[in-house]
Amino acid sequence: MDSSLWKVLGFIIAAILLFLVPLMNILERQDNIAYTVVFSEANRFVDAARDTGYITPNMYLEFRDTLNATGNTYKISIKHIKSVVNPVYKNNGTMLDFTGEYTISRYTVGESEILATLFPSNSTAGVHDKTRQYTMKAGDMLFVEVRNEGKTMAASLRDMVMFTDTQTPGIFVRAGGMVRNEAD
């Protein structure tokens, strides 16, 4: 009796492993493919924006739709760091003298301001209208961060098998750099 119980238990474990191991491998590959798509699209979007000096609603929507085609949902964060060059003057009693030096001030424009320019709430302007184009200057910095919301199928299965609860995103990509050209 004891031997037959172990044989049944061994058969059940073997059946589960023969099913779970290939399924886990397939889901891990799917996550790797999704990561590759997100990585390449984030770099493509940032490079296009850095090369042209602007972001259009179509560029952003195409980027978002391509990411969503992977089957996961993502949180996209865009940050634009503007650079302002100010000359330094010295006060010589009654007048200011230029010292020949400059200071560079940087301030950050967040995602809400960028999206408000791309998708204004009360605008009747078309998608190709210049007022809906977010422009940047050469020397500014543009950064995009993409992380998946929720769990991927592989993370869910891994958590179920290992009795854990993973909180870190399975797909996390950062892309960005200096703007190389300005919009006309």
Stockholm file with secondary structure:
# STOCKHOLM 1.0

chainA/1-184         MDSSLWKVLGFIIAAILLFLVPLMNILERQDNIAYTVVFSEANRFVDAARDTGYITPNMYLEFRDTLNATGNTYKISIKHIKSVVNPVYKNNGTMLDFTGEYTISRYTVGESEILATLFPSNSTAGVHDKTRQYTMKAGDMLFVEVRNEGKTMAASLRDMVMFTDTQTPGIFVRAGGMVRNEAD
#=GR chainA/1-184 SS CHHHHHHHHHHHHHHHHHHHHHHHHHHHHHHHHHHHHHHHHHHHHHHHHHHHTEECHHHHHHHHHHHHTTSSEEEEEEEEEEEEEEEEEEEETTEEEEEEEEEEEEEEECHHHHHHHHSCTTCCCCTTCGGGCEECCTTCEEEEEEEEESCCHHHHHHHHHHTCCCCSCSCEEEEEEECCCCCC
#=GC SS_cons         CHHHHHHHHHHHHHHHHHHHHHHHHHHHHHHHHHHHHHHHHHHHHHHHHHHHTEECHHHHHHHHHHHHTTSSEEEEEEEEEEEEEEEEEEEETTEEEEEEEEEEEEEEECHHHHHHHHSCTTCCCCTTCGGGCEECCTTCEEEEEEEEESCCHHHHHHHHHHTCCCCSCSCEEEEEEECCCCCC
//
